[in-house]
Amino acid sequence: VQLQASGGGLVQAGDSLRLSCAVSGGTFSSYSVGWFRQAPGKEREFVSAISRSGGSTDFADSVKGRFTISRDNARRTVFLHMNSLKPEDTAVYYCKAGLNFWGKGTLVTVSS
């Protein structure tokens, strides 16, 4: 199973971004998928997750009300929709499928 995160970039505070996590190999619909982030000098932290069917989602308190998560099983892709971005959202964002499959991250930089 391989994961490819994309969609990061440099934006201003208040802007929006959509991250994508494309999954190849394995049975995509059998994996819950999560997003994590790691800011400079900090530990990796949970951001959001979506269940296998997409019927259940979870968010860190720091992003509730601003981020949403969705998945397209036909396209084998999970999306993280990030709105009202803040400088503190600046981090490398990683996606994870199941228990052990991680992708390389995509950098999100939010300027004030």
C-alpha positions as CSV (number, residue, x, y, z in Angstrom):
1,V,0.0,0.0,0.0
2,Q,1.4,3.4,-1.0
3,L,0.0,6.8,-0.1
4,Q,0.7,10.1,-1.8
5,A,-0.3,13.3,-0.1
6,S,-0.6,16.5,-2.2
7,G,-2.1,19.9,-2.2
8,G,0.0,21.8,0.2
9,G,1.4,25.2,-0.4
10,L,1.9,28.8,0.9
11,V,-1.3,30.6,1.8
12,Q,-2.4,33.6,3.9
13,A,-4.3,33.4,7.1
14,G,-8.0,32.9,6.4
15,D,-7.4,31.1,3.1
16,S,-8.5,27.6,2.3
17,L,-6.6,24.6,0.9
18,R,-7.6,21.1,0.0
19,L,-5.2,18.3,0.6
20,S,-5.5,14.9,-1.2
21,C,-4.3,11.5,-0.2
22,A,-4.2,9.0,-3.0
23,V,-3.9,5.4,-2.0
24,S,-2.6,2.7,-4.3
25,G,-2.5,-1.0,-3.6
26,G,-4.5,-2.9,-1.1
27,T,-8.3,-2.7,-0.7
28,F,-8.9,1.0,-0.2
29,S,-12.4,0.6,1.1
30,S,-11.1,-1.5,4.0
31,Y,-9.0,1.2,5.4
32,S,-9.9,4.1,7.7
33,V,-7.7,7.0,6.8
34,G,-6.3,9.7,8.9
35,W,-4.5,13.0,8.6
36,F,-1.7,14.0,10.9
37,R,0.6,17.0,11.0
38,Q,4.0,17.9,12.4
39,A,5.0,21.5,13.0
40,P,8.7,22.5,13.2
41,G,10.1,21.4,16.6
42,K,6.9,19.6,17.6
43,E,5.7,16.1,17.7
44,R,3.3,14.7,15.1
45,E,-0.3,15.1,16.1
46,F,-3.6,13.8,15.0
47,V,-5.7,16.1,12.8
48,S,-8.7,14.2,11.4
49,A,-9.8,10.7,10.4
50,I,-12.6,9.1,8.3
51,S,-14.0,5.6,8.6
52,R,-13.9,3.0,5.8
53,S,-17.4,3.9,4.6
54,G,-17.0,7.6,5.2
55,G,-19.9,7.6,7.6
56,S,-17.9,8.5,10.6
57,T,-15.3,11.3,11.0
58,D,-13.2,12.7,13.8
59,F,-11.3,15.9,14.3
60,A,-8.8,17.4,16.7
61,D,-10.3,20.2,18.8
62,S,-7.9,22.6,17.2
63,V,-9.4,22.2,13.7
64,K,-13.1,21.4,14.5
65,G,-15.4,23.7,12.6
66,R,-12.7,24.7,10.2
67,F,-11.6,21.4,8.6
68,T,-13.7,18.7,7.0
69,I,-12.7,15.3,5.6
70,S,-14.2,13.2,2.9
71,R,-13.3,10.2,0.8
72,D,-14.0,9.0,-2.7
73,N,-13.6,5.2,-2.7
74,A,-13.9,5.0,-6.5
75,R,-11.0,7.4,-6.8
76,R,-9.1,5.8,-3.8
77,T,-8.6,9.3,-2.5
78,V,-9.2,11.0,0.8
79,F,-9.5,14.8,1.0
80,L,-8.9,17.2,3.8
81,H,-10.7,20.5,3.3
82,M,-9.0,23.2,5.3
83,N,-10.8,26.5,5.8
84,S,-10.0,29.6,7.8
85,L,-6.4,28.6,8.0
86,K,-4.3,30.0,10.8
87,P,-0.5,30.4,11.1
88,E,-0.6,27.7,13.7
89,D,-1.8,25.3,11.1
90,T,1.6,25.5,9.5
91,A,3.1,22.0,9.3
92,V,3.9,19.0,7.2
93,Y,0.7,17.1,6.7
94,Y,0.8,13.3,6.5
95,C,-1.9,10.7,5.7
96,K,-2.2,7.3,7.1
97,A,-4.2,4.3,6.0
98,G,-5.1,1.6,8.4
99,L,-2.7,1.0,11.3
100,N,0.7,1.2,9.6
101,F,0.7,2.7,6.1
102,W,2.0,6.3,5.9
103,G,2.6,8.6,3.0
104,K,5.2,11.3,2.6
105,G,4.0,14.6,3.8
106,T,2.9,17.8,2.1
107,L,3.9,21.1,3.5
108,V,1.3,23.7,4.4
109,T,2.6,27.2,5.3
110,V,0.1,29.8,6.5
111,S,1.4,33.3,6.7
112,S,-0.1,36.0,9.0
